[in-house]
Amino acid sequence: MVSANIRATRMELLNYRRRLRLADRGYKLLKDKRDRLMADLFPLLEKEGEKREAVERKLSEAYRLLTVAKARMGEKELKGTFPYARVEPKVSRENLFGIIVPRIEFEIEQERHYSVSTLPVYAQEAIEAFEDLLKDLFELAELEARCELLAMEIEKTKRRVNALEHVLIPELKANIRYIDMKIEEMDRSETVNRIKMKEMLGV
């Protein structure tokens, strides 16, 4: 589709050709970026899926061990043995192909109200299972955040690629063809006028 109020001049033609070169260059760069991001997203999604499965397995096992400990010790006594834990996550930022993604680290401060030597094995196993699970939960959260940010950036890049491919570049090409045609018409008209002028002057 040709832009409205377009001026059919050689200067305008040069301007549109320059804009087309820039649009083509931007289109190729954005396509490369989209392909690179997608190549990064797929293994990350696979890793996130594996981590999720591991978390689900560990969570199921931790609750099984907790149920066993509760049945043997009683809920009230078991609660008294579980350590008080304070988790302090530290979120930093990492640049991944121009996208700022989170990097999560954490420290756990625990206050234990029992002696490991006197605590029943099944209670100790339940406590250790939940402590181990905590690390995996943070790792899963980090992977999920990275996958979501990458997916959002891919979608944004795809929209820009499509806009260039299906809207801007075709419009620029149509404008160039229109100006070319108009300039050729003006050149032909000018040539005809010169010939007529020569005939009139007898040159």
KAJO-V607192 format. One record per residue. SS is DSSP state (~ for helix, > for strand, _ for the rest). PSI is psi in whole degrees, 0 to 359 (none if undefined). BURIAL is 1 if it has 16 or more other C-alpha atoms within 10 Angstrom, else 0. Layout:
ss={SS/SS}
psi={PSI/PSI}
burial={BURIAL/BURIAL}
//
This chain:
ss={_/_/_/_/_/_/_/_/_/~/~/~/~/~/~/~/~/~/~/~/~/~/~/~/~/~/~/~/~/~/~/~/~/~/~/~/~/~/~/~/~/~/~/~/~/~/~/~/~/~/~/~/~/~/~/~/~/~/~/~/~/~/~/~/~/~/~/~/~/~/~/~/~/_/~/~/~/~/~/~/~/_/_/>/>/>/>/>/>/>/>/>/>/>/>/>/_/_/>/>/>/>/>/>/>/>/>/>/>/>/>/_/_/_/_/_/_/_/_/_/~/~/~/~/~/~/~/~/~/~/~/~/~/~/~/~/~/~/~/~/~/~/~/~/~/~/~/~/~/~/~/~/~/~/~/~/~/~/~/~/~/~/~/~/~/~/~/~/~/~/~/~/~/~/~/~/~/~/~/~/~/~/~/~/~/~/~/~/~/~/~/~/~/~/~/~/~/~/~/~/~/_/_}
psi={132/137/149/151/35/140/124/74/159/326/318/323/316/320/315/324/322/317/324/319/317/318/319/318/316/322/315/319/317/323/317/317/315/314/320/318/319/323/329/327/319/311/330/320/321/317/320/320/318/319/321/317/319/318/316/320/314/324/316/316/321/318/327/314/323/319/318/313/320/321/325/325/335/145/318/313/322/319/325/340/335/133/149/130/136/124/128/96/144/113/118/176/145/138/117/98/45/0/131/116/154/149/115/124/156/156/141/124/123/146/110/136/31/167/131/327/334/347/134/148/317/328/318/320/320/316/313/325/319/325/318/324/327/316/317/325/319/319/321/318/319/316/318/318/318/316/317/317/319/317/319/318/322/316/318/317/321/320/320/320/314/321/319/315/320/348/293/308/314/323/317/318/320/319/319/316/318/313/318/313/315/320/319/319/316/322/317/317/320/321/316/317/322/319/315/320/319/319/320/325/352/28/none}
burial={0/0/0/0/0/0/0/1/0/0/0/0/1/0/0/1/1/0/1/1/0/0/1/1/0/0/1/0/0/1/1/0/1/1/0/0/1/1/0/0/1/0/0/1/1/0/0/1/0/0/1/1/0/1/1/0/0/1/1/0/1/1/0/0/1/1/1/0/1/1/0/0/0/0/0/0/0/0/0/0/1/1/0/0/0/0/0/0/0/0/0/0/0/0/0/0/0/0/0/0/1/1/1/0/0/0/0/0/0/0/0/0/0/0/0/0/0/0/0/0/0/1/1/1/0/1/1/0/1/1/0/0/1/1/0/1/1/1/1/1/1/1/1/1/0/1/1/0/1/1/0/0/1/1/0/0/1/1/0/0/1/0/0/1/0/0/0/1/1/1/1/1/1/0/1/1/0/1/1/1/0/0/1/0/0/0/0/0/0/0/0/0/0/0/0/0/0/0/0/0/0/0/0}
//
